[in-house]
Amino acid sequence: MSVGSLTTIAAARDDLRQTAPSGSRVSKGAIGKVPAHHVEAGQSAGVADVLAKQLPTELVAPYTALTAVIVGAIASPTPNSPHPDQLIAWRWTAFGVLVASVILLVWFGKQQKTGRWSFPLAAVTSGVVAAVVWACMMPASPISPYLHSEHAQVLVPLFIAVAGVVAAALSASLLVSPTRQRGGGAAQKAAADSSVAPTSR
C-alpha cells in the first residue's frame, strides 16, 4: 500500500468516527481496492483487501538507494583491517528516517484529507509494520552486521518475512476493525434522533 492509500484509509476511518454509527466499518470503495461503482453499497473491506497493499511504496525506492550507498561506502577487508567499519550507526539512522517518514507522511496526509489532527493509529501502525519488515529483509538492513554466518544471513530475513506476514495481517485487521465514535455516544444519539425525527407537516 502506498502512503497515499494509508492516508485515504485513515481519513475514511476518521470520517466514520465523526458521522457514522459506532461499529461502522470502512468500505471497499473507501480504501481504493476497486472503483466505487463496482462495489455493492455498504460492502465492508476485509483484511485480505488491505493486507497486500500496506507497504509504503513511495519510501521503498529512496530507502533502498540510501542503504545501497551506505553499503557501497563500506571498505573492503584488508590484512590490516579484516573487519572494516560496517557503518552501523548510519544504517540505524536510515532505518529511523524510514520509520519517522512513514509516521509523519501518514499523519500529515490524513490531516490534509480531513482537516483533523487526530493521530491515525491503525494506519500508522500498518505502515510502520510493513516498512520495518521490508527494511529488515533487505541485504543492507541494520541487523545484517549482527548476522555473522551465511546461514544467519539467509534464515533470519526469512523468519522476519514469515513473522512480518503475521504482523501485517494483525495490523490490517486494525484498519478494517469497526470504528468507535469520539465523544461518547453523542454523535450516535444525534444520528438516531435525526432518523426518528417527526415527519408531520
Buried (B, 14 or more C-beta within 10 A) or exposed (E): BBBBBBBBBBBBBBBBBBEBBBEBBBBBBBBBBEEEEEBEEEBEBBBEBBBEBBBBBEBBEEBBEBBEEBBEEBEEEEEEEEEEEBBBEBBEBBBEBBBEBBBEBBBEBBBEBBEBEBEBEBBBBBBBBBBBBBBBBBEBBBBBBEBEEEEEEEEBBEEBEEEBEEBBBEBBBBBBBBBEBEEEEEBBEEBEEEEEEEEEE
